[in-house]
Amino acid sequence: MDVHGTVAEGFEPVRDAFVRNFETLGDRGAAVAVYRDGQKIVDLWGGTRDVDGTAPWERGTAQVVRSATKGVAAAVLLLLHQRGQLDLDAPVGHYWPEFKARGKERVLVRHVLNHRAGLPVLDRPLTPRDALDPLKGPEAVAAQAPVWEPGTDHGYHALTYGWLLDELVRRVTGQGTGAWLASEVTGPLGLDLWLGLPESEAGRAGRVGRVEGAEPTGGLRARPKRSVTEAYEDPASLTRRAFAAISPFPDQNDPAYRAAALPATNAVATADGLARFYATLIGDTAGAARLFTPRTVELARAEESAGPDRVLVVGTRFGLGYMLHGTASPFLTPGSFGHPGRGGALGFADPETGIAFGYVTNGFRQTVTADPRAQGLVRAVRGALSL
């Protein structure tokens, strides 16, 4: 495997782990970037740009990152709060009056971010065409009754998270999340990260698809518990229904899907774009001042939800918009915050070490929150830092 790019002295084990991902874990094309105190220390890529092709992955190749999108989108609400434009403890209906229907008057803005809104499913799933309409998703969520008393428990809002967040941003700013992100964050910073891929950049995005690989030895549990498997197989479970809020799920290689802005699932990014995004959340980077104040960093990573997840079935931990380090989503240290993407991608920041991490791939495995390829890279970073 020809691996391109550079690693700083002492971080050679990250390159070794990256190569192993291709040799034993089924990677076809991937990239990883790591920043430390705002400086890039790992920048690697290899394989093919398309999961089913032969053209090489190049510097600047981008991929759909699935639910790693959520951590990017969450920053929009937190920045609006930081600017005094959004109250996290206000009812969602204060900004979005139509949302109050069917017992949702007490759903708070923070419940959207910490997965306690009680709205992970839609009784009437959206078609792929309707899902790309920026009005249809919020309308469906506004008409939905909670499946538990909002604020009393948590469960991963796999798809509805995006419509809840997007409509709040639209009501507060007059722009959708993708447009606000481009004008206020990713555009000014020059990040290769888009929520709504512009036509001018469409040629940089590779084709994604399913891959298989040998199960890793040691470390994390490679196979889910029976209860998890059963939850995904049961059409009536919250798990299955949450991931089927769009049915059937759109083709992620469709240009129309990538051009839409779904803040739960369809950001397109390079590894460097994802890593530098997180680096700029927690500190200054070359030519850019930090985005989050120390207080906002603490909001992102202070535990809001923990324990058995009513959707994912396993134990999860969430801050405001971000997964937190734990058995379901191991990051670098207990102080890390970020978000995985189902099947592979991962982005996170660790304020104590100054590390920001981004991994993207065109090969999606049967994983939800702890892909073995990303985890091998994280362990290599941890080892290089002697943590």
C-alpha positions in Angstrom: 0.0 0.0 0.0 1.4 3.4 -1.0 0.7 5.8 1.8 1.3 9.5 1.1 1.8 12.5 3.4 3.9 13.2 6.5 4.0 12.6 10.2 5.9 14.5 12.8 8.8 12.9 14.7 7.4 10.6 17.4 4.1 10.0 15.6 5.3 7.3 13.2 3.0 4.7 15.0 0.1 6.6 13.5 1.4 5.8 10.0 1.9 2.2 11.0 -1.7 2.0 12.2 -2.9 3.7 9.0 -1.2 1.1 6.9 -2.7 -1.8 9.0 -6.1 -0.4 8.2 -5.6 -1.3 4.6 -3.8 -4.6 5.2 -6.2 -6.1 7.7 -9.3 -4.0 8.2 -10.6 -3.5 4.7 -9.9 0.2 4.0 -10.0 1.0 0.3 -9.3 4.7 0.5 -8.9 6.9 3.6 -7.1 9.8 5.1 -6.2 10.9 8.7 -5.1 14.3 10.0 -4.0 15.3 13.5 -3.3 18.8 14.9 -1.6 19.6 18.1 -1.9 23.1 19.6 -3.0 24.3 16.2 -0.1 22.8 14.2 -0.6 19.8 11.9 1.5 16.8 13.0 -0.1 14.0 10.9 -1.3 14.3 7.4 -1.7 10.9 5.6 -3.8 9.5 2.8 -3.8 6.4 0.6 -5.8 3.9 -1.5 -8.4 4.9 -4.1 -10.7 7.9 -4.1 -13.7 5.7 -4.9 -14.5 2.6 -2.9 -15.2 0.7 -6.2 -12.6 2.4 -8.4 -8.9 2.5 -9.2 -8.1 6.3 -9.4 -5.8 7.2 -6.5 -6.9 9.1 -3.4 -5.2 12.5 -3.7 -4.5 15.3 -1.3 -7.8 17.1 -1.0 -10.0 14.1 -1.7 -13.2 14.4 0.3 -15.9 12.0 1.5 -19.3 11.9 3.1 -18.7 11.6 6.9 -22.2 10.5 7.9 -22.9 11.3 11.6 -19.6 13.0 12.1 -21.7 15.8 10.6 -23.5 16.2 13.9 -20.4 17.5 15.7 -19.9 20.1 13.0 -23.6 21.2 13.0 -23.7 21.4 16.9 -21.0 24.1 16.7 -23.6 26.3 15.0 -26.0 26.3 17.9 -23.3 26.7 20.4 -21.8 29.7 18.5 -25.2 31.3 18.3 -25.5 30.8 22.1 -22.0 32.2 22.5 -23.1 35.3 20.6 -26.2 35.8 22.7 -28.6 34.9 19.9 -29.9 31.6 21.3 -30.9 30.6 24.8 -30.1 26.9 25.4 -32.7 26.7 28.2 -35.5 28.3 26.2 -38.3 26.1 24.9 -37.8 25.2 21.2 -41.3 26.5 20.6 -40.1 30.0 21.7 -38.2 30.2 18.4 -40.4 27.8 16.4 -44.1 28.1 17.5 -45.4 25.3 15.3 -43.2 22.9 17.1 -45.3 23.1 20.3 -47.9 20.6 19.0 -48.6 17.2 20.5 -47.0 17.7 23.9 -43.7 19.3 23.0 -44.1 22.6 24.8 -41.4 21.6 27.3 -38.7 20.5 24.9 -35.8 22.8 25.4 -33.1 23.8 23.0 -30.6 21.8 25.1 -32.7 18.7 24.7 -32.1 18.9 20.9 -28.3 18.8 21.6 -28.2 16.2 24.4 -30.6 13.7 22.7 -33.3 14.1 25.4 -36.1 15.6 23.2 -37.9 12.2 22.9 -38.2 12.6 19.1 -35.8 10.0 17.6 -38.4 8.5 15.2 -41.1 9.6 12.8 -44.4 7.7 12.6 -44.4 8.5 8.9 -40.9 8.2 7.6 -39.8 10.6 4.8 -39.1 9.5 1.3 -35.6 10.2 0.0 -37.0 13.0 -2.1 -38.8 14.7 0.8 -35.7 14.3 3.0 -33.8 16.6 0.7 -36.4 19.3 1.0 -35.4 21.7 3.8 -39.0 22.2 4.8 -40.3 18.6 4.9 -38.1 17.3 7.7 -38.8 20.1 10.2 -42.6 19.9 9.3 -42.5 16.1 10.1 -40.7 16.6 13.4 -43.1 19.4 14.4 -46.1 17.1 13.8 -44.5 14.2 15.7 -45.5 13.3 19.3 -42.6 12.4 21.7 -42.0 8.7 22.4 -40.9 9.6 26.0 -41.4 12.6 28.2 -38.9 15.1 27.0 -36.0 15.7 29.3 -36.5 12.5 31.3 -34.2 10.1 29.3 -31.9 10.1 26.3 -31.7 8.2 23.1 -29.7 8.9 19.9 -31.7 11.1 17.4 -29.9 9.6 14.4 -31.7 11.5 11.7 -34.3 13.8 13.4 -31.4 15.6 15.2 -30.6 17.3 11.9 -34.1 18.7 11.2 -34.5 19.9 14.8 -31.2 21.7 14.7 -31.6 23.1 11.2 -35.0 24.6 11.8 -33.7 26.3 15.0 -30.8 27.8 13.1 -33.2 29.0 10.3 -35.6 30.6 12.8 -32.8 32.4 14.6 -30.7 33.5 11.6 -32.9 33.2 8.5 -30.3 30.8 7.0 -30.1 27.0 7.0 -27.3 25.4 9.0 -25.2 24.7 5.9 -25.4 28.2 4.6 -24.6 29.7 8.0 -21.7 27.4 8.5 -20.2 28.3 5.1 -20.6 32.0 5.6 -19.5 32.2 9.2 -17.0 29.3 9.8 -15.8 27.0 7.0 -15.7 29.7 4.3 -13.7 32.3 6.3 -11.4 29.6 7.6 -10.9 28.0 4.2 -11.9 24.5 5.5 -12.5 21.7 3.1 -15.7 20.8 4.8 -19.2 21.4 3.4 -22.8 20.9 4.6 -24.3 21.1 1.2 -21.5 20.3 -1.3 -21.3 23.1 -3.9 -21.2 22.1 -7.5 -17.7 23.6 -7.9 -16.3 21.1 -5.4 -18.4 18.0 -6.4 -15.5 16.5 -8.3 -13.4 16.2 -5.2 -15.8 13.8 -3.5 -15.2 10.1 -3.9 -17.7 7.3 -4.1 -18.5 5.5 -0.8 -19.8 2.0 -0.1 -19.7 -1.0 2.2 -16.5 -2.9 2.9 -15.6 -5.9 5.0 -12.4 -6.6 6.9 -10.8 -9.0 9.3 -12.0 -8.5 12.9 -9.3 -6.8 15.1 -7.7 -8.8 17.8 -7.8 -7.4 21.4 -9.0 -3.9 22.3 -12.7 -3.1 21.7 -15.4 -5.7 21.4 -15.6 -6.4 17.7 -19.1 -8.0 17.7 -22.1 -6.3 19.2 -24.0 -7.9 22.0 -27.1 -9.9 21.1 -29.4 -7.3 22.5 -27.9 -4.7 20.1 -28.2 -7.0 17.1 -31.8 -7.8 18.0 -32.7 -4.1 18.3 -31.4 -3.3 14.8 -33.3 -6.3 13.4 -36.7 -5.5 15.0 -38.8 -3.3 12.8 -40.7 -2.0 15.8 -37.7 -1.1 17.9 -36.7 2.6 18.5 -33.4 1.6 17.1 -34.6 0.4 13.7 -37.2 3.2 13.5 -34.7 6.0 14.3 -32.4 4.9 11.5 -35.4 4.5 9.2 -36.8 8.0 9.6 -35.9 8.3 5.9 -37.0 5.2 4.1 -35.3 4.0 2.0 -32.1 5.8 2.8 -30.9 8.0 0.0 -28.0 7.0 -2.2 -25.0 8.8 -0.6 -23.2 9.0 -3.9 -26.1 10.9 -5.5 -25.0 14.5 -6.3 -28.4 15.7 -5.2 -27.9 14.1 -1.8 -24.5 15.7 -1.4 -25.7 19.1 -2.5 -28.5 19.1 0.1 -27.8 20.1 3.7 -28.8 17.4 6.3 -27.1 18.4 9.5 -27.3 14.9 11.0 -25.7 12.9 8.2 -24.3 14.4 5.0 -21.4 16.7 5.5 -18.5 16.1 3.0 -15.0 16.7 4.3 -11.4 16.0 3.9 -9.6 14.6 7.0 -7.7 17.9 7.2 -10.9 19.9 7.1 -12.5 17.8 9.9 -9.4 17.9 12.1 -8.7 21.6 11.5 -12.4 22.4 12.3 -11.9 20.8 15.8 -8.5 22.4 16.2 -10.1 25.8 15.7 -12.9 25.0 18.2 -10.3 24.7 21.0 -7.4 27.0 20.1 -5.8 29.3 17.6 -4.6 27.8 14.3 -2.6 29.4 11.5 -4.4 32.6 10.5 -7.5 31.9 12.6 -8.5 32.6 16.2 -10.3 30.0 18.2 -14.0 29.7 17.7 -15.2 28.5 21.1 -14.5 30.4 24.3 -13.4 28.3 27.2 -16.9 28.4 28.6 -18.4 27.1 25.3 -15.8 24.3 25.3 -17.1 23.3 28.7 -20.7 23.4 27.5 -19.8 21.0 24.6 -18.1 18.5 26.9 -20.0 18.7 30.2 -22.0 15.5 30.6 -25.7 16.1 29.9 -26.8 12.5 29.2 -25.3 9.2 30.3 -26.3 5.6 30.7 -28.4 3.2 28.6 -29.3 4.8 25.4 -32.9 4.1 24.4 -32.0 4.0 20.7 -28.4 2.6 20.5 -29.2 0.2 23.4 -25.6 0.5 24.7 -24.4 3.1 27.3 -23.7 6.4 25.7 -22.5 9.8 27.0 -23.4 13.2 25.5 -22.5 16.8 26.1 -24.3 19.5 24.2 -24.2 18.2 20.6 -21.1 16.0 21.1 -20.5 12.5 22.1 -18.1 12.2 25.0 -15.3 9.7 25.7 -16.7 6.4 26.9 -17.0 2.7 26.1 -19.4 3.3 23.2 -17.3 6.1 21.6 -13.7 6.1 22.9 -11.7 9.2 22.1 -8.3 10.2 23.4 -8.9 11.1 27.0 -11.9 11.6 29.3 -11.9 15.3 28.4 -12.3 14.7 24.7 -15.5 15.6 22.7 -16.5 14.9 19.1 -18.6 12.7 17.0 -18.2 9.5 15.0 -19.9 8.7 11.7 -21.6 5.4 11.3 -19.3 3.0 9.5 -16.0 4.8 9.9 -15.5 8.6 10.1 -14.4 10.3 13.3 -13.6 13.9 14.4 -12.9 15.1 17.9 -10.9 17.5 20.0 -9.1 17.0 23.3 -8.4 20.4 25.0 -6.0 19.1 27.6 -3.5 17.7 25.1 -4.4 20.2 22.3 -5.1 17.3 20.0 -7.7 17.6 17.2 -8.3 14.5 15.0 -10.0 13.8 11.7 -10.4 10.4 9.9 -12.4 9.9 6.7 -12.9 6.9 4.6 -14.8 5.7 1.5 -15.4 2.2 2.9 -18.2 1.9 5.5 -18.0 -1.0 7.9 -20.8 -2.4 10.1 -20.1 -0.1 13.0 -22.0 2.7 14.6 -19.8 4.5 17.2 -16.4 2.8 17.5 -15.0 1.8 14.1 -11.8 -0.4 14.6 -9.9 1.6 12.0 -10.4 4.9 13.6 -9.8 3.4 17.0 -6.5 2.0 15.9 -5.4 5.4 14.8 -6.6 7.0 18.1 -4.6 4.4 20.1 -1.5 5.2 18.1 -1.9 8.9 18.9 -2.4 8.1 22.5 0.7 5.9 22.5 2.8 8.6 20.8 1.8 11.0 23.6 2.5 8.4 26.2 -1.0 8.7 27.7 
